[in-house]
Structures are given as C-alpha cells and as structure tokens.
Amino acid sequence: MLQTKNICFLGAGSMAEALISGLLTKKLIAPRQLCAVNRGNNGHIEKLVERYGIAHVGREEAIKKADIIVLAVKPKDIAAAVAGIQAWTRPEQLFISVLAGISTEYISRLLRHNAPVIRTMPNTSAAVGLSATAISPGKYASDEDVNIALAMFNAVGIAEIVKENELHAVTGLSGSGPAYVYYLVEAMEAAGSEIGLDPEVARRLILQTIIGAAHMLKESDEEPAALRRKVTSPNGTTDAGIRVLEKYDFQEAMKACIKRAVKRSEEMGAMPVSSSTS
C-alpha cells in the first residue's frame, strides 16, 4: 500500500525519526520515497539523510512531490509551518498529523482546501516498532486514507481507530505514557544505586522486570490487581514496598499525572483555534 507513495515529514524531530526508522525497518517503503523538511535547523535533516538514506530535496519540491505529508512540528508551530507550505499543497494529498491537541478541523482551515486529514497520537516507541497509536479521521478522509494511516502505524506497533474527541485522553494516557515508564525506571535505578547495586546490573534487572511484567499483562487473562496480589505475600517484602507506595498515594499521583496531561492537550488544542478567530 505504501510502496508507490512518497512521504514527506514536515518537521524532523524525534517523532519523525521514530516513524522513518520504523517504516524502513519493516521495509514498507524505500528510503528514496521519504524526505523531511524543517523551518529552522537543517542539521536535523542532514542527520536523517545520513542515518537513513532518505531523499534530500528542497522544501517546495518535497511538498509538491509528496502523496502523504506527515505534520510533525511542535503544536505551537503548526500555523506558521502550514503557512510556509500551503501554496504547494493540493487536495489530493493526505495529511497525517502527530500533533497533540490540534484538531483536524483546524488543520483543514490552515490548508484552505478539502484535503483529507487524519489525526494520530503515536508514541516514540515507534522507533522500535512498539508504538501504541490512536487514529482519528477528519471529515474529508476516506476509508482508503484510513487504511493507509493504519498501514503506516501498524508498521511501528499497534494502531486503534478512535473518535477525535477521545484523542485528548489518548494523548495523556499512551501518547505521554513512555515518559511515565522512563520516570519510574529513573527512580528504580536511583534506588538500586542507593542500596548498593552495580548500576549496570541494576539496569538489566529493572528492564527485564518491566519486560516480564508487560508480557504477563499481555498474555494473562487476569487483571493487573490479581497479578499484583499473586506477587504480594502478606507481611512479605513486596507487601512492605506496596504499603509505602500506598502511603505516598502512588495510584492517585499517577491518575492525577494522566489527567493533567489530558487537560494540557485540551489547552493546546484550544490555543490556536482561539487565536485564529480573535
């Protein structure tokens, strides 16, 4: 499905690289069919060209040639970024956004035509083929457009179709989710150091523990609470540790973390809309 498509990434940050890496690793597209353009630091582009062998072309040629344009700039920069390419876009192109909080309707207004827009929320685990991505088509997107987006994001993990009004929730949960896990690992590594373990040994043990727990959750029919109870013997070591987490309201902190991320996604989505109508 992607073999005949030219894909241009507008933005050359970590998400663009994650998707480029994932698509090429799965051999769904040739490097020459991919390119990236950036408003500012061309050093990012040169690194992608050197690392992955993608095409190195000028902004106008890249946009005009593209069948699919992936909007991968920072959300606050989307209006300026689209304004910089709008004259070279056309309604036949498919626009796929990975921007948190930015609606398909707003992107269509920036484009000034009825090109199909699909909004997605992947995470950076796309770089290792393990992203959890939510996909929501805009009003002009066809079933074929949705299938193209699914093919792209299934290549770098799993993809689920959701309603657009659910994407703020997805952003706070799985879009930002890897950072929460990394933050947990940081704390576990710090604890390992403080209790006297060699840092490299501690990291290997921690990572395998997380991988093993994730596989248990995926393969088992049991709920997380049931699996936790199986590990937690009364008055044992795990029980002692869990009681400390309860003392510090670990679950409440995590829920508050996710809810605040969701709220921030909603705030980011509201800002460009209000500025465009003021």
HELIX and SHEET records of a PDB file:
HELIX    1   1 SER A   14  THR A   25  1                                  12    
HELIX    2   2 PRO A   31  GLN A   33  5                                   3    
HELIX    3   3 ASN A   42  TYR A   52  1                                  11    
HELIX    4   4 ARG A   59  LYS A   65  1                                   7    
HELIX    5   5 PRO A   75  ASP A   77  5                                   3    
HELIX    6   6 ILE A   78  ALA A   83  1                                   6    
HELIX    7   7 GLN A   86  TRP A   88  5                                   3    
HELIX    8   8 THR A  104  LEU A  111  1                                   8    
HELIX    9   9 THR A  124  VAL A  128  5                                   5    
HELIX   10  10 ASP A  143  ASN A  154  1                                  12    
HELIX   11  11 GLU A  164  GLU A  166  5                                   3    
HELIX   12  12 LEU A  167  VAL A  170  1                                   4    
HELIX   13  13 THR A  171  GLY A  175  3                                   5    
HELIX   14  14 GLY A  177  GLU A  194  1                                  18    
HELIX   15  15 PRO A  199  GLU A  219  1                                  21    
HELIX   16  16 PRO A  224  VAL A  231  1                                   8    
HELIX   17  17 THR A  237  LYS A  247  1                                  11    
HELIX   18  18 PHE A  250  THR A  277  1                                  28    
SHEET    1   A 7 LEU A  34  VAL A  37  0                                        
SHEET    2   A 7 ILE A   7  LEU A  10  1                                        
SHEET    3   A 7 ILE A  68  LEU A  71  1                                        
SHEET    4   A 7 LEU A  94  SER A  97  1                                        
SHEET    5   A 7 VAL A 117  MET A 121  1                                        
SHEET    6   A 7 SER A 131  PRO A 137 -1                                        
SHEET    7   A 7 GLY A 157  ILE A 161  1                                        
END                                                                             
